Amino acid sequence: MEILRLQGATFKQGYTIEISGTIPVNAGVSSSSALVVAWLRFLIEAQEVNRTVTDAQIGRWAYEAEVLFFKQPGGLMDQYTIAQGGMLYIDTQKGETTPLSSKIGTLLLAESGLAKQTLEVLQNARHYAQNAIDEVSRQYPDFDLQKAKEEDYSNYLHCVSDLYKPYWYATINNYLITLNAKKELLNSNPNIEKIGSLMNAHQKILQECIQNTPEPMRIQMQAALDAGALGAKIIGSGGGGCMVALATEETKADIIQAFKSAGAKDAYQVQLAR
């Protein structure tokens, strides 16, 4: 409400509201951001003076309300994606979004049953990665992550303290994985095998460098891959929560069963929608 007040919104009455949903809570699927976006839409509709507000603006306000106002360590991806819908590439520096193809086969969500450790994981990952970048920048002021190449990992490794080296690797290679995924998803019919491979590469970094994947989740994802998943990775901040797997119509039933047999609380198909 405070964010909207700063934009000139006024509230002349209260409401009694009951909120329910089927989104897993504390599981890395952005249930809190979904609630903030929904609440903002309601408050905007409750205004006496009609005002046209874009989905992009709602995403921005949701980010300001959930992250900046409370000085939380999260980014803006959840709020922007939920408000705008579909598959997006988000330039987190400029706050700009690019629509991508959502034709990526069958998407499965699996609930590990383990509560995620959002704040601790995010704070460590962001803090250590930034420290690695700062160490490089002190010796090479012209270094620009937005122009990073694969060889930059080894070229600048001597600048980075041992504690931060895994996060330096993650910083460079996660960025390159993101750019490769964007390039493929800009195609009207992306290669889902390639997308699956990039998912697996990203998950390998999360496991080995960021170390945010508990052993039970590793076992569950490996079971999904053994059952035919093209790719599998944790979502959210990690440390618990949910996983996503890329499947085909022919393999989805086997993969869902594999997740459950390996200990997942539940697994089911989800849809990307605008």
C-alpha positions in Angstrom: 0.0 0.0 0.0 2.9 2.4 0.8 4.3 1.9 -2.7 1.0 2.8 -4.3 0.5 5.8 -1.9 3.8 7.2 -3.2 2.1 7.0 -6.7 -0.9 9.0 -5.6 -3.2 6.1 -4.6 -5.8 6.7 -1.8 -7.6 4.2 0.3 -11.0 5.2 1.8 -12.2 1.9 3.1 -11.0 -1.5 4.4 -11.7 -4.9 3.1 -12.1 -8.4 4.5 -10.3 -10.7 2.2 -9.7 -14.4 2.2 -6.9 -15.7 0.0 -6.4 -19.3 -1.1 -4.4 -21.1 -3.7 -2.6 -24.2 -4.7 0.9 -22.8 -5.1 3.4 -24.6 -2.8 4.5 -22.4 0.0 8.1 -21.9 1.0 9.1 -24.1 -1.9 10.8 -21.8 -4.4 7.9 -21.2 -6.8 7.5 -17.5 -5.9 4.2 -17.8 -3.9 5.1 -14.6 -2.1 5.7 -12.7 -5.3 2.4 -14.0 -6.8 0.6 -12.8 -3.7 2.2 -9.3 -3.9 1.3 -9.0 -7.6 -2.3 -10.1 -7.0 -2.6 -7.7 -4.1 -1.3 -4.8 -6.2 -3.8 -5.6 -8.9 -6.6 -5.6 -6.3 -5.5 -2.3 -4.8 -5.3 -0.7 -8.2 -8.8 -1.8 -9.1 -10.1 -0.6 -5.7 -9.2 3.0 -6.6 -12.1 5.4 -7.3 -10.2 7.0 -10.2 -9.6 4.5 -13.0 -5.9 4.4 -14.1 -4.2 2.4 -16.8 -1.3 0.5 -15.4 0.9 -1.8 -17.5 1.9 -5.3 -16.4 5.5 -4.1 -16.5 4.8 -1.3 -14.0 3.0 -3.7 -11.7 6.0 -6.0 -11.8 8.2 -3.0 -10.9 6.0 -2.0 -8.0 5.9 -5.6 -6.7 9.7 -5.7 -6.7 9.9 -2.4 -4.9 7.3 -3.6 -2.3 8.8 -7.0 -1.7 12.5 -6.4 -2.0 13.5 -2.8 -1.9 11.1 -1.7 0.8 12.1 -4.5 3.2 15.8 -4.5 2.1 15.7 -8.1 1.1 18.4 -9.9 -0.9 16.2 -11.1 -3.8 16.1 -9.9 -7.3 13.3 -8.7 -9.6 12.8 -11.8 -11.8 9.9 -13.3 -9.9 7.8 -10.2 -9.8 8.4 -9.2 -13.4 7.7 -12.7 -14.7 4.5 -13.1 -12.7 3.1 -9.7 -13.6 3.9 -10.0 -17.3 3.5 -13.8 -17.8 5.0 -16.2 -20.3 8.7 -16.9 -20.9 10.8 -13.8 -20.5 14.4 -12.7 -20.8 14.9 -10.0 -18.1 17.8 -7.5 -18.3 18.2 -7.0 -14.5 20.4 -3.9 -15.0 17.9 -2.0 -17.1 14.7 -3.7 -15.9 13.7 -4.5 -19.5 12.1 -7.7 -20.7 12.1 -9.6 -23.9 9.3 -12.2 -24.7 10.7 -15.7 -25.5 9.1 -18.8 -27.0 7.3 -21.0 -24.6 7.3 -24.0 -26.9 9.7 -26.0 -24.7 7.9 -29.3 -24.5 6.3 -30.5 -21.4 7.2 -28.8 -18.1 7.0 -30.8 -14.9 7.2 -29.4 -11.3 8.3 -31.6 -8.5 8.0 -30.7 -4.8 10.9 -32.1 -2.9 9.2 -31.8 0.5 12.2 -29.9 1.9 11.8 -26.4 3.1 14.1 -23.9 1.2 16.6 -21.7 3.0 16.0 -18.5 1.0 17.7 -15.7 2.9 20.9 -17.6 3.8 21.4 -19.1 0.3 20.7 -15.8 -1.5 22.8 -13.7 0.8 25.8 -16.0 0.5 25.5 -16.5 -3.3 25.1 -12.8 -4.0 27.7 -11.6 -1.5 30.4 -14.1 -2.6 29.8 -13.5 -6.3 30.0 -9.8 -5.9 33.2 -10.1 -3.9 34.7 -12.1 -6.7 33.7 -9.5 -9.2 35.1 -6.7 -7.0 38.4 -8.5 -6.7 38.7 -8.8 -10.5 37.6 -5.2 -11.0 40.3 -3.8 -8.6 43.0 -5.2 -10.8 41.2 -4.8 -14.1 38.9 -1.8 -13.8 37.6 -2.2 -17.4 36.2 -5.7 -16.7 32.5 -5.8 -17.7 30.4 -8.9 -16.8 28.0 -7.9 -19.6 30.7 -8.6 -22.1 32.1 -11.7 -20.4 33.5 -14.6 -22.5 34.2 -18.2 -21.4 37.9 -17.6 -21.3 37.5 -14.8 -18.8 37.1 -17.3 -16.0 40.6 -18.6 -16.3 42.0 -15.2 -17.5 41.0 -13.5 -14.2 41.1 -16.5 -11.9 44.4 -15.3 -10.4 42.6 -12.2 -9.0 40.1 -14.2 -7.0 40.5 -15.5 -3.5 40.1 -19.3 -3.0 36.9 -18.8 -1.0 35.3 -17.0 -4.0 36.6 -19.0 -6.9 33.6 -21.4 -7.2 31.3 -18.3 -7.3 33.5 -16.7 -9.9 33.1 -19.8 -12.1 29.3 -19.6 -11.4 29.2 -15.9 -12.2 30.8 -16.3 -15.6 29.3 -19.5 -16.7 25.7 -18.9 -15.5 25.7 -15.7 -17.5 26.9 -17.5 -20.6 24.3 -20.2 -20.1 21.6 -17.5 -19.8 22.7 -15.9 -23.1 22.7 -19.3 -24.9 19.3 -20.0 -23.6 18.0 -16.6 -24.7 19.4 -17.1 -28.2 17.7 -20.5 -28.5 14.4 -19.3 -27.1 14.2 -16.4 -29.4 13.5 -19.0 -32.1 9.8 -19.7 -32.7 10.5 -23.4 -32.4 13.5 -23.8 -30.0 15.5 -27.0 -29.7 14.2 -28.5 -26.5 17.1 -30.9 -26.3 19.5 -28.0 -26.2 17.4 -26.2 -23.6 17.4 -29.4 -21.5 21.2 -29.5 -21.8 21.5 -25.9 -20.6 19.3 -26.7 -17.7 21.6 -29.6 -16.7 24.7 -27.4 -17.1 23.1 -24.8 -14.8 22.2 -27.4 -12.2 25.7 -28.7 -12.2 27.0 -25.2 -11.3 24.3 -24.9 -8.6 25.4 -28.2 -7.0 29.1 -27.9 -7.3 29.8 -24.2 -7.0 26.8 -22.6 -5.2 26.2 -25.8 -3.2 22.5 -25.1 -2.7 21.1 -28.5 -3.7 20.5 -31.0 -0.8 21.3 -34.6 -1.5 17.6 -35.8 -1.5 16.9 -33.3 -4.4 20.0 -34.5 -6.3 18.7 -38.1 -6.0 15.2 -37.0 -7.2 16.5 -35.1 -10.2 18.8 -38.0 -11.2 15.8 -40.3 -11.1 13.9 -37.9 -13.4 16.9 -37.8 -15.8 17.1 -41.6 -15.8 13.4 -41.8 -16.6 13.9 -39.7 -19.7 13.9 -36.0 -18.6 15.8 -33.8 -21.1 16.8 -31.5 -18.2 16.2 -31.0 -14.5 17.2 -28.3 -12.1 16.1 -26.7 -8.8 14.2 -23.5 -8.9 14.0 -20.6 -6.5 16.9 -19.9 -4.2 17.6 -23.6 -3.5 18.5 -25.3 -0.3 15.2 -27.1 -0.6 11.9 -26.4 -2.3 11.0 -27.4 -5.8 12.6 -28.7 -9.0 11.5 -28.5 -12.6 12.1 -31.1 -15.4 11.8 -30.8 -19.1 9.9 -33.8 -20.6 7.9 -34.9 -23.7 4.4 -36.1 -23.8 5.7 -39.6 -24.1 8.0 -39.5 -21.1 6.1 -37.2 -18.7 4.2 -40.0 -16.9 7.4 -42.0 -16.3 9.2 -38.9 -15.0 6.5 -38.0 -12.6 6.5 -41.5 -11.2 10.3 -41.4 -11.0 10.2 -38.2 -8.9 7.7 -39.6 -6.5 9.5 -43.0 -6.2 12.7 -41.1 -5.3 11.0 -39.3 -2.5 9.4 -36.2 -3.9 6.3 -35.0 -2.1 4.5 -34.5 -5.4 5.1 -34.0 -9.1 2.8 -32.7 -11.9 2.6 -30.9 -15.2 2.5 -27.1 -15.3 1.7 -24.7 -18.1 3.4 -21.4 -19.1 0.7 -18.8 -19.8 0.5 -15.1 -20.5 
